[in-house]
Amino acid sequence: MIPFFKYQATGNDFILIDNREGLYSGLTTEQVKWLCDRRFGIGADGLMLLNKKQGYDFDMKYFNADGREGSMCGNGGRSIVRFAHKLRLIGHSASFTAADGEHEGTLGNGDWVRLHMNPVRAIKKENDHFILDTGSPHYVKHVEKVADLDVAKEGAAIRYSAPFSEKGINVNFVELNGDGSIYVRTYERGVEDETYSCGTGVTASALVGARSNGPGKVDVQTLGGRLQVEFTKVGDNDFEDIWLCGPATFVFKGEIELPL
Ligand SMILES: N[C@H](CCC[C@H](N)C(=O)O)C(=O)O
């Protein structure tokens, strides 16, 4: 039996497993895919193993719903900090490693978690979109009415287009709200569908918008709730001290037996 915890961070939902004893390191792609399946398994956008790591509170190993090991997951990072606190592994802050290096996370009031993201040193402007990496690769496109989009269809068309078909990319459609906030909807690589929010996507979308008017903080609306991205703008395409902030909550825990 595998004990698991289910968390969601603005609707991006995850299976978390305490793997400090290394009992579940051998999960196969097929098994992770089955666990993330919303009909045959528990159901989630991704799965994380909380591993031991010398010199840090833990290491976060992230898998997308397709069962394959993924890159950095911003909402997953916020969720695993809350999970580590539930395990009494940390107090109100954590230092951990993930696919893109070191991260720090702090628990705020209520279910709010702040996650320190790695610097972004390059934002590539293509004709009608931007490409940047916030720990995962992102395509950011501004649109008029994001609520009217068929994100699953339009996102897949971009993700499977020639430049991205081999390695994939996460696709973010962004509308500028009148109050300076942005509304982001994301098609996620490895889920191969729209998710209710994507932390590294929200971060990418906020930084693209800040290229021109660079406030140090952007409010972001997503299908799954509101987040905030804070940053220091160093140059036109150069940002550091980036914090992804928003709620991350425990949903339920259980244990599951893998099919033979
Ligand atoms: N699907 C992404 C990883 C998870 C990103 C997302 N869940 C987030 O919160 O950043 C990728 O394969 O690039």
The ligand as an SDF file (V2000), in Angstrom:
LIG
                    3D

 13 12  0  0  0  0  0  0  0  0999 V2000
    3.6790   20.8360  -16.9220 N   0  0  0  0  0  0  0  0  0  0  0  0
    4.9270   21.5430  -16.6400 C   0  0  0  0  0  0  0  0  0  0  0  0
    5.4220   21.2040  -15.2120 C   0  0  0  0  0  0  0  0  0  0  0  0
    4.4110   21.6220  -14.1730 C   0  0  0  0  0  0  0  0  0  0  0  0
    4.1590   23.0850  -14.2430 C   0  0  0  0  0  0  0  0  0  0  0  0
    2.9490   23.5950  -13.4900 C   0  0  0  0  0  0  0  0  0  0  0  0
    2.0940   22.6100  -12.8520 N   0  0  0  0  0  0  0  0  0  0  0  0
    3.3700   24.6490  -12.4730 C   0  0  0  0  0  0  0  0  0  0  0  0
    2.6630   24.8620  -11.4850 O   0  0  0  0  0  0  0  0  0  0  0  0
    4.4340   25.2830  -12.7080 O   0  0  0  0  0  0  0  0  0  0  0  0
    5.9870   21.1100  -17.6270 C   0  0  0  0  0  0  0  0  0  0  0  0
    6.0760   19.9390  -17.9170 O   0  0  0  0  0  0  0  0  0  0  0  0
    6.7350   21.9920  -18.0840 O   0  0  0  0  0  0  0  0  0  0  0  0
  1  2  1  0
  2  3  1  0
  2 11  1  0
  3  4  1  0
  4  5  1  0
  5  6  1  0
  6  7  1  0
  6  8  1  0
  8  9  2  0
  8 10  1  0
 11 12  2  0
 11 13  1  0
M  END
$$$$
